[in-house]
Amino acid sequence: MKLLVNTVSELGAAVKAVRKTQSLRQDDLGFMAGCSHKFIVDVEKGKKTVQIGLVLNLLSELGIDVYLDVPDSALSRLAEAGLIDQQTLGSNHA
């Protein structure tokens, strides 16, 4: 299911819900994701200063994929940066 997340609190609530459905304790998830129990607590509480790299590891460990809905005006720059291929760029402009 796609879930629109606008705040760190919403992200934290989603992480907590998924963790609980997988019957994972915070410290076990922290071990699996390579971070501390406190980090998991901070994410679930919606702390705004958590490290994005660790959050992405945590989401991946929970099986949560992250997609960005990038404005079409930025697609050529994404292609230049190698983040999308020219074929993708062409199909989005068609």
N, C-alpha and C positions, 0 to 999 in steps of 0.2 A: 504494500500500500504506500502511496506517496503521501507525505505529510509536509505541509508548508510550515517551516520553522522561522519565526521572526525574532525570537529572543533567546538568550542563553538559558533562561528559565524553561522555555519550551523544549529546547534541546535536552536539558537535564532531565526533564520529566519523561521524554521519549527514551533516553538511555536507561533510566530507572525501570520503566515499564518493560522494556525488552529484556533487561537483565533479570528481572523477577520472573518473566515468563520462561526464561531458560534455567530457572532455579539456581542462579549463581549468587554467591555471596560477594560482597564488595571486595573483600581481600583476595578472593580467588580470581575475580575478573581483573583486578589490578596486577596480579602475578602473570596472568595470561597475556595482558596487554603491555606488560613491561613498565608499569607505573605503580605508585603507592596506593594504599587503601584511602589515604587522605585525598589523593587526587580524584578518585572515584567519587568520594563524598562531595568534593568541591564542584565537580561537573554536575552531579545530580542536584545540587543546591542552586545551580545556575551562576556560579562565580564567574564574573566577567573577565578575569585575568588569567584563566587557564591557558596552557600552551596548546596552540592549534595542532601542532604535530602530534602531540600525545592524544589529543581528542580524536584526530583522524585514525590513529592506531586503535584506540578504544572502540570507535565505531566499526572499524573493520573487524575487530575481534568479535563483536556482537553480530556481525553479518549485515550491518547497515551500510548501504551504498550511499555515496554523496554525489549529487549532480548539481551543476550550476546552470541556471537558465540565463545564458549570456546574451546581451543584446546583439542583434544582427550587425550593428555598426562596428562591433569589435571582432567579428569573425576573421577578417583579413589579418589583423594583428595576431590572432591566435594561430593562424596558419603560418605566419612568419616566425612565430616562436616555436613551431613544431608541435603544438598541442592538438591541432586537428590537421588532417591532410587536405590537399587541394581538392580532391574528389568530394569530400564532405562539404567544403566551402562552396563548390559548384552546385551541389544538390540543394543547398540551403538558399541559394540565390535564384534558383529556377522558378 
